[in-house]
Amino acid sequence: MNWDNLKYFLAVAQNNSMRSAAKQLKVSHTTISRHIDELENQLNVKLFDRLPDGYRLTQSGSELLPIALQTDDNLLSFGRNVTGRDAALEGKLVVTFPDGMIVDLMMPYIFEFMENHPQIFVKTITSLQTLDLSRREADIAIRVTQNPPEHLIGRKLGTLHQAAYATQKYIDQHSPIDDLNTSAKWIGWGVPEERPKWKKGAVFPHLDTAGSFNNIDIQVAAARRGLGIAYVPCSQGDLHTDLIRLSEPKPSFDIWLLSHADLRATARVRAFRQYIIRKIPEIELAISGRK
């Protein structure tokens, strides 16, 4: 049997759509169809009913699904174990962390690590999407979370603190502290509802919102341009001397350094973890808002 066909079978079974499966695997619709046809011919059974609204597993397909999932997990585990035996300080290391939120915080450390280990090729993926370490979508994850997955090896780097920031000119013109006469507005983020949760717990909860931007760099840029007050991590707001802090730092989320247990023996993963752990005092200070 061509085990590669199981990958295409799982993609279609999990998406109920040839188009979605092709998008997930980054291949053409024709490629997916060819592999499914080949698998059905190999097994001499029909695995899917082709319906107008998508693909539906037949009884045979439903029986194959748990076997395919277990096989996929076993192959992934084997790959992680083989990789875990790599003892050389070389090769590719994939590190993922949230877009915008801690880029300015973490990149100097990553640059320094690369300078100290020129044989390690570091690839960073900055995204709000949570990549799956079990599937080797990344080797190391730096995540903003209160509940890191228990199956991962984790080390808390500190608690991210946030505060309100605006330019002095904006403060003088719009008087955010004056409840009755203020014309100040928030630079929002998250779901742009009337009173989002973050706004209720922030200083000046009575202010309207000027707009909603799901990127902290954009929020900071908007505040620096004088469009409103940004409620952002202190590690971001404190970088800019033209922004005035309008509130005391408030703890929000914890930052965790995470990796998969199967990679604990991999030299490049272990070296990166140890390096970042040594930097915890600096990281804690930067995200605490203590100047």
Backbone hydrogen bonds in HBPLUS format (Angstrom, degrees):
<---DONOR---> <-ACCEPTOR-->    atom                        ^
c    i                          cat <-CA-CA->   ^        H-A-AA   ^      H-
h    n   atom  resd res      DA  || num        DHA   H-A  angle D-A-AA Bond
n    s   type  num  typ     dist DA aas  dist angle  dist       angle   num
A0005-ASN N   A0002-ASN O   2.98 MM   3  5.77 155.5  2.04 120.6 126.8     1
A0006-LEU N   A0003-TRP O   3.06 MM   3  5.55 144.3  2.19 109.4 118.5     2
A0007-LYS N   A0004-ASP O   3.16 MM   3  5.55 136.2  2.36 104.9 115.3     3
A0009-PHE N   A0005-ASN O   2.98 MM   4  6.30 154.2  2.04 148.9 157.1     4
A0010-LEU N   A0006-LEU O   2.86 MM   4  6.05 163.6  1.88 152.9 155.9     5
A0011-ALA N   A0007-LYS O   3.13 MM   4  6.31 155.1  2.19 139.7 146.4     6
A0012-VAL N   A0008-TYR O   3.13 MM   4  6.34 162.4  2.16 148.9 152.2     7
A0013-ALA N   A0009-PHE O   2.92 MM   4  6.08 163.1  1.95 151.9 157.5     8
A0014-GLN N   A0010-LEU O   2.87 MM   4  5.92 154.6  1.93 149.7 155.4     9
A0015-ASN N   A0011-ALA O   3.10 MM   4  6.09 135.6  2.30 135.7 146.5    10
A0016-ASN N   A0012-VAL O   2.71 MM   4  5.41 136.4  1.90 147.8 156.0    11
A0055-TYR N   A0016-ASN O   3.08 MM  39  4.89 158.1  2.13 111.8 118.0    12
A0021-ALA N   A0017-SER O   3.08 MM   4  6.14 155.6  2.14 139.3 146.4    13
A0022-ALA N   A0018-MET O   2.95 MM   4  6.11 155.6  2.02 144.8 151.2    14
A0023-LYS N   A0019-ARG O   3.02 MM   4  6.29 152.4  2.09 144.6 152.2    15
A0024-GLN N   A0020-SER O   2.90 MM   4  6.14 155.2  1.96 146.9 153.6    16
A0025-LEU N   A0021-ALA O   3.02 MM   4  6.23 160.8  2.06 151.1 155.2    17
A0026-LYS N   A0022-ALA O   2.83 MM   4  5.66 113.4  2.28 133.8 149.9    18
A0027-VAL N   A0022-ALA O   3.03 MM   5  5.10 156.6  2.08 141.5 147.6    19
A0032-ILE N   A0028-SER O   3.24 MM   4  6.64 160.9  2.28 152.6 156.2    20
A0033-SER N   A0029-HIS O   3.06 MM   4  6.29 168.2  2.07 151.7 154.9    21
A0034-ARG N   A0030-THR O   2.90 MM   4  6.08 156.1  1.96 148.7 155.1    22
A0035-HIS N   A0031-THR O   3.12 MM   4  6.36 161.0  2.16 151.3 155.1    23
A0036-ILE N   A0032-ILE O   3.02 MM   4  6.28 158.3  2.07 155.0 161.4    24
A0037-ASP N   A0033-SER O   2.95 MM   4  6.11 163.4  1.98 150.3 155.0    25
A0038-GLU N   A0034-ARG O   2.94 MM   4  6.12 154.2  2.00 143.2 150.7    26
A0039-LEU N   A0035-HIS O   2.96 MM   4  6.14 156.3  2.01 144.8 150.6    27
A0040-GLU N   A0036-ILE O   2.96 MM   4  6.20 163.3  1.99 152.6 157.0    28
A0041-ASN N   A0037-ASP O   2.95 MM   4  6.14 151.1  2.04 145.3 153.4    29
A0042-GLN N   A0038-GLU O   2.89 MM   4  6.12 151.4  1.97 145.1 153.2    30
A0043-LEU N   A0039-LEU O   2.99 MM   4  6.20 159.0  2.04 151.2 156.0    31
A0044-ASN N   A0040-GLU O   2.71 MM   4  5.52 120.8  2.06 131.7 147.7    32
A0045-VAL N   A0040-GLU O   3.21 MM   5  5.36 141.4  2.36 138.9 147.7    33
A0058-THR N   A0047-LEU O   2.99 MM  11  5.33 165.4  2.01 124.8 126.6    34
A0049-ASP N   A0056-ARG O   2.68 MM   7  5.15 163.0  1.71 155.5 161.0    35
A0056-ARG N   A0049-ASP O   3.07 MM   7  5.15 165.1  2.09 144.1 148.9    36
A0051-LEU N   A0054-GLY O   2.92 MM   3  5.22 150.9  2.01 158.3 162.2    37
A0054-GLY N   A0051-LEU O   3.10 MM   3  5.22 167.8  2.11 111.7 114.2    38
A0062-SER N   A0058-THR O   2.84 MM   4  6.11 155.3  1.90 151.7 158.1    39
A0063-GLU N   A0059-GLN O   3.03 MM   4  6.30 145.1  2.16 142.5 151.5    40
A0064-LEU N   A0060-SER O   2.98 MM   4  6.25 142.5  2.12 142.9 153.4    41
A0065-LEU N   A0061-GLY O   3.00 MM   4  6.15 142.1  2.14 146.5 156.1    42
A0067-ILE N   A0064-LEU O   3.06 MM   3  5.29 117.5  2.47 105.2 121.0    43
A0068-ALA N   A0064-LEU O   2.85 MM   4  6.07 158.5  1.90 161.6 169.0    44
A0069-LEU N   A0065-LEU O   2.91 MM   4  6.16 158.5  1.95 157.3 163.5    45
A0070-GLN N   A0066-PRO O   3.02 MM   4  6.14 160.2  2.06 142.2 147.0    46
A0071-THR N   A0067-ILE O   2.92 MM   4  6.11 157.9  1.97 147.2 153.8    47
A0072-ASP N   A0068-ALA O   2.88 MM   4  6.03 157.0  1.93 146.6 153.0    48
A0073-ASP N   A0069-LEU O   2.96 MM   4  6.22 158.6  2.01 147.8 153.3    49
A0074-ASN N   A0070-GLN O   2.92 MM   4  6.14 156.5  1.97 147.8 154.3    50
A0075-LEU N   A0071-THR O   2.94 MM   4  6.18 157.8  1.99 150.4 156.0    51
A0076-LEU N   A0072-ASP O   2.97 MM   4  6.18 157.6  2.02 148.6 154.9    52
A0077-SER N   A0073-ASP O   2.89 MM   4  6.07 158.3  1.94 148.5 154.6    53
A0078-PHE N   A0074-ASN O   2.92 MM   4  6.12 156.1  1.97 145.2 151.8    54
A0079-GLY N   A0075-LEU O   2.96 MM   4  6.21 157.0  2.02 145.2 151.3    55
A0080-ARG N   A0076-LEU O   2.93 MM   4  6.23 154.6  1.99 148.9 155.8    56
A0081-ASN N   A0077-SER O   2.94 MM   4  6.16 157.9  1.99 149.6 155.6    57
A0082-VAL N   A0078-PHE O   2.97 MM   4  6.20 159.1  2.02 152.2 157.3    58
A0083-THR N   A0079-GLY O   2.99 MM   4  6.14 163.0  2.02 145.3 150.4    59
A0084-GLY N   A0080-ARG O   2.75 MM   4  5.89 145.7  1.86 142.2 152.9    60
A0085-ARG N   A0082-VAL O   3.18 MM   3  5.48 150.3  2.28 103.6 111.9    61
A0086-ASP N   A0083-THR O   2.99 MM   3  5.52 163.2  2.02 118.8 123.0    62
A0267-ALA N   A0086-ASP O   3.18 MM 181  6.60 158.3  2.22 152.3 158.8    63
A0091-GLY N   A0119-GLN O   3.28 MM  28  6.76 137.1  2.48 153.7 141.8    64
A0121-PHE N   A0091-GLY O   2.74 MM  30  5.82 153.2  1.81 141.3 149.8    65
A0093-LEU N   A0121-PHE O   2.79 MM  28  6.07 156.5  1.84 152.9 154.8    66
A0123-LYS N   A0093-LEU O   2.87 MM  30  6.13 165.8  1.89 153.5 156.5    67
A0139-ASP N   A0094-VAL O   2.86 MM  45  5.17 148.9  1.96 130.0 140.2    68
A0140-ILE N   A0094-VAL O   3.04 MM  46  6.39 159.8  2.09 160.1 163.7    69
A0095-VAL N   A0123-LYS O   2.84 MM  28  6.22 159.7  1.88 158.6 165.6    70
A0125-ILE N   A0095-VAL O   2.84 MM  30  6.24 149.3  1.94 149.3 155.5    71
A0096-THR N   A0140-ILE O   2.93 MM  44  6.37 158.4  1.98 152.3 158.4    72
A0142-ILE N   A0096-THR O   2.85 MM  46  6.24 162.6  1.88 165.1 171.1    73
A0097-PHE N   A0125-ILE O   3.17 MM  28  6.61 149.0  2.27 144.8 151.2    74
A0127-SER N   A0097-PHE O   3.07 MM  30  6.37 146.6  2.19 140.3 149.1    75
A0106-MET N   A0102-ILE O   2.92 MM   4  6.04 162.4  1.95 153.3 156.1    76
A0107-MET N   A0103-VAL O   2.96 MM   4  5.78 168.9  1.97 159.7 162.3    77
A0109-TYR N   A0106-MET O   3.03 MM   3  5.50 123.2  2.37 112.6 126.2    78
A0110-ILE N   A0106-MET O   3.08 MM   4  6.38 155.4  2.14 152.3 160.0    79
A0111-PHE N   A0107-MET O   2.82 MM   4  6.04 161.8  1.86 160.7 164.8    80
A0112-GLU N   A0108-PRO O   3.06 MM   4  6.23 159.3  2.11 142.1 147.4    81
A0113-PHE N   A0109-TYR O   2.92 MM   4  6.14 155.9  1.98 146.1 153.0    82
A0114-MET N   A0110-ILE O   2.98 MM   4  6.22 156.5  2.03 148.8 154.6    83
A0115-GLU N   A0111-PHE O   2.99 MM   4  6.31 150.2  2.08 146.9 155.2    84
A0116-ASN N   A0112-GLU O   3.01 MM   4  6.30 148.1  2.12 146.7 155.0    85
A0117-HIS N   A0113-PHE O   2.92 MM   4  6.09 129.2  2.19 141.4 155.7    86
A0120-ILE N   A0117-HIS O   3.06 MM   3  5.71 166.8  2.08 122.2 126.4    87
A0135-ARG N   A0132-ASP O   3.28 MM   3  5.47 138.5  2.47  99.3 109.6    88
A0137-GLU N   A0132-ASP O   3.09 MM   5  5.50 164.6  2.11 158.4 154.1    89
A0136-ARG N   A0133-LEU O   3.07 MM   3  4.87 160.4  2.11 103.8 106.7    90
A0141-ALA N   A0258-LEU O   2.88 MM 117  5.05 165.2  1.91 145.4 148.9    91
A0258-LEU N   A0141-ALA O   2.76 MM 117  5.05 164.5  1.78 161.4 164.9    92
A0143-ARG N   A0256-TRP O   2.95 MM 113  5.32 143.0  2.09 146.3 153.7    93
A0256-TRP N   A0143-ARG O   2.83 MM 113  5.32 162.5  1.86 154.7 160.5    94
A0145-THR N   A0254-ASP O   2.87 MM 109  5.48 142.7  2.01 151.0 160.2    95
A0152-LEU N   A0149-PRO O   3.30 MM   3  5.79 166.4  2.32 113.0 117.0    96
A0153-ILE N   A0259-SER O   2.79 MM 106  5.32 155.5  1.85 168.8 170.1    97
A0259-SER N   A0153-ILE O   3.02 MM 106  5.32 143.0  2.16 142.4 153.3    98
A0155-ARG N   A0257-LEU O   2.95 MM 102  5.17 136.3  2.15 137.9 150.5    99
A0257-LEU N   A0155-ARG O   2.87 MM 102  5.17 164.2  1.90 144.9 150.1   100
A0157-LEU N   A0255-ILE O   2.72 MM  98  5.41 169.6  1.73 156.2 159.3   101
A0255-ILE N   A0158-GLY O   2.86 MM  97  5.61 161.9  1.90 164.8 164.4   102
A0160-LEU N   A0253-PHE O   2.62 MM  93  5.31 155.6  1.68 170.1 168.9   103
A0252-SER N   A0160-LEU O   2.78 MM  92  5.68 153.5  1.85 168.6 170.1   104
A0161-HIS N   A0287-ILE O   2.85 MM 126  5.79 143.1  1.99 157.2 165.1   105
A0234-CYS N   A0161-HIS O   2.88 MM  73  6.00 162.9  1.91 149.1 150.5   106
A0162-GLN N   A0250-LYS O   2.86 MM  88  5.23 159.7  1.90 139.6 141.9   107
A0250-LYS N   A0162-GLN O   2.79 MM  88  5.23 158.2  1.83 146.5 153.9   108
A0163-ALA N   A0232-VAL O   3.05 MM  69  5.86 157.0  2.11 153.3 153.7   109
A0232-VAL N   A0163-ALA O   3.07 MM  69  5.86 135.4  2.28 171.6 158.9   110
A0246-LEU N   A0164-ALA O   2.73 MM  82  5.18 169.8  1.74 144.5 147.9   111
A0165-TYR N   A0230-ALA O   2.74 MM  65  5.22 148.2  1.84 148.5 159.5   112
A0230-ALA N   A0165-TYR O   2.89 MM  65  5.22 156.1  1.94 156.5 157.2   113
A0166-ALA N   A0244-ILE O   3.13 MM  78  5.42 149.0  2.23 138.3 147.2   114
A0244-ILE N   A0166-ALA O   2.67 MM  78  5.42 178.5  1.67 155.4 155.9   115
A0171-ILE N   A0167-THR O   3.04 MM   4  6.35 159.6  2.08 151.6 157.2   116
A0172-ASP N   A0168-GLN O   2.94 MM   4  6.16 161.8  1.97 152.4 156.8   117
A0173-GLN N   A0169-LYS O   3.01 MM   4  6.17 152.8  2.09 146.1 153.4   118
A0174-HIS N   A0170-TYR O   2.95 MM   4  5.92 151.9  2.03 151.0 157.3   119
A0175-SER N   A0171-ILE O   2.95 MM   4  5.32 142.6  2.09 142.0 145.0   120
A0183-SER N   A0174-HIS O   3.15 MM   9  4.96 155.2  2.22 131.1 138.7   121
A0178-ASP N   A0175-SER O   3.14 MM   3  5.57 147.6  2.25 112.1 120.8   122
A0182-THR N   A0178-ASP O   3.10 MM   4  5.33 125.5  2.41 149.0 150.4   123
A0229-ILE N   A0185-LYS O   2.86 MM  44  6.24 154.3  1.93 151.1 159.8   124
A0186-TRP N   A0208-ASP O   2.78 MM  22  6.19 165.7  1.80 153.3 155.7   125
A0210-ALA N   A0186-TRP O   2.68 MM  24  5.76 169.7  1.69 164.0 165.4   126
A0187-ILE N   A0229-ILE O   2.75 MM  42  5.54 153.3  1.82 151.2 143.7   127
A0188-GLY N   A0211-GLY O   2.62 MM  23  5.49 136.5  1.81 162.1 163.0   128
A0213-PHE N   A0188-GLY O   2.87 MM  25  6.14 163.2  1.90 133.6 132.3   129
A0193-GLU N   A0191-VAL O   2.69 MM   2  5.61 142.6  1.83 105.6  95.6   130
A0199-LYS N   A0196-PRO O   3.08 MM   3  5.47 125.4  2.39 105.9 119.3   131
A0200-LYS N   A0196-PRO O   3.22 MM   4  6.59 150.9  2.30 151.9 160.3   132
A0201-GLY N   A0197-LYS O   3.37 MM   4  6.67 149.0  2.47 149.0 155.7   133
A0202-ALA N   A0199-LYS O   3.25 MM   3  5.06 153.7  2.32  97.1 104.9   134
A0207-LEU N   A0204-PHE O   3.30 MM   3  5.92 171.1  2.31 119.8 122.3   135
A0219-GLN N   A0215-ASN O   3.06 MM   4  6.40 154.2  2.13 148.4 156.3   136
A0220-VAL N   A0216-ILE O   2.89 MM   4  6.13 162.7  1.92 155.8 159.2   137
A0221-ALA N   A0217-ASP O   2.95 MM   4  6.13 158.0  2.00 141.7 148.4   138
A0222-ALA N   A0218-ILE O   2.85 MM   4  6.05 153.9  1.91 148.9 155.8   139
A0223-ALA N   A0219-GLN O   3.00 MM   4  6.28 154.9  2.07 146.3 152.9   140
A0224-ARG N   A0220-VAL O   2.93 MM   4  6.19 159.3  1.97 152.8 158.5   141
A0225-ARG N   A0221-ALA O   3.02 MM   4  6.19 134.1  2.23 137.7 149.8   142
A0227-LEU N   A0222-ALA O   3.00 MM   5  5.45 167.4  2.01 154.4 153.4   143
A0226-GLY N   A0223-ALA O   3.01 MM   3  5.11 152.6  2.09 101.9 110.7   144
A0236-GLN N   A0233-PRO O   2.91 MM   3  5.42 151.4  1.99 112.2 121.0   145
A0237-GLY N   A0233-PRO O   2.99 MM   4  6.34 167.0  2.00 158.4 160.1   146
A0238-ASP N   A0234-CYS O   2.90 MM   4  5.51 163.7  1.93 141.3 146.3   147
A0239-LEU N   A0236-GLN O   3.22 MM   3  5.60 155.2  2.28 108.5 115.9   148
A0240-HIS N   A0237-GLY O   3.35 MM   3  6.06 166.6  2.36 118.1 121.2   149
A0243-LEU N   A0240-HIS O   3.17 MM   3  5.71 166.6  2.18 116.4 119.6   150
A0263-LEU N   A0260-HIS O   3.03 MM   3  5.65 159.2  2.08 117.2 123.6   151
A0264-ARG N   A0261-ALA O   3.21 MM   3  5.39 166.3  2.23 115.4 115.5   152
A0266-THR N   A0263-LEU O   3.05 MM   3  5.22 156.1  2.11 107.4 115.0   153
A0270-ARG N   A0266-THR O   2.91 MM   4  6.09 169.0  1.92 163.9 167.5   154
A0271-ALA N   A0267-ALA O   2.81 MM   4  5.95 157.5  1.86 150.7 157.1   155
A0272-PHE N   A0268-ARG O   3.10 MM   4  6.19 156.4  2.16 137.9 143.6   156
A0273-ARG N   A0269-VAL O   3.00 MM   4  6.21 166.6  2.02 153.4 157.1   157
A0274-GLN N   A0270-ARG O   2.98 MM   4  6.13 167.8  2.00 150.9 154.4   158
A0275-TYR N   A0271-ALA O   2.99 MM   4  6.10 152.6  2.06 142.6 150.3   159
A0276-ILE N   A0272-PHE O   2.98 MM   4  6.22 168.7  1.99 158.4 159.8   160
A0277-ILE N   A0273-ARG O   2.91 MM   4  6.06 161.2  1.95 153.6 159.5   161
A0278-ARG N   A0274-GLN O   3.11 MM   4  6.28 147.8  2.22 140.4 147.8   162
A0279-LYS N   A0276-ILE O   2.91 MM   3  5.06 137.6  2.09 100.7 113.7   163
A0280-ILE N   A0277-ILE O   3.19 MM   3  5.26 166.6  2.21 108.3 111.1   164
A0282-GLU N   A0279-LYS O   3.04 MM   3  5.46 119.1  2.43 111.2 125.4   165
A0283-ILE N   A0279-LYS O   2.97 MM   4  6.22 163.5  2.00 158.3 163.7   166
A0284-GLU N   A0280-ILE O   2.77 MM   4  5.88 170.3  1.78 165.5 167.0   167
A0285-LEU N   A0281-PRO O   3.18 MM   4  6.29 157.5  2.23 139.8 145.4   168
A0286-ALA N   A0282-GLU O   3.03 MM   4  6.27 160.9  2.07 149.4 154.5   169
A0287-ILE N   A0283-ILE O   3.06 MM   4  6.27 154.2  2.13 155.3 160.9   170
A0288-SER N   A0284-GLU O   3.08 MM   4  5.94 119.5  2.46 138.5 151.9   171
A0288-SER N   A0285-LEU O   3.36 MM   3  5.24 148.4  2.47  96.3 105.2   172
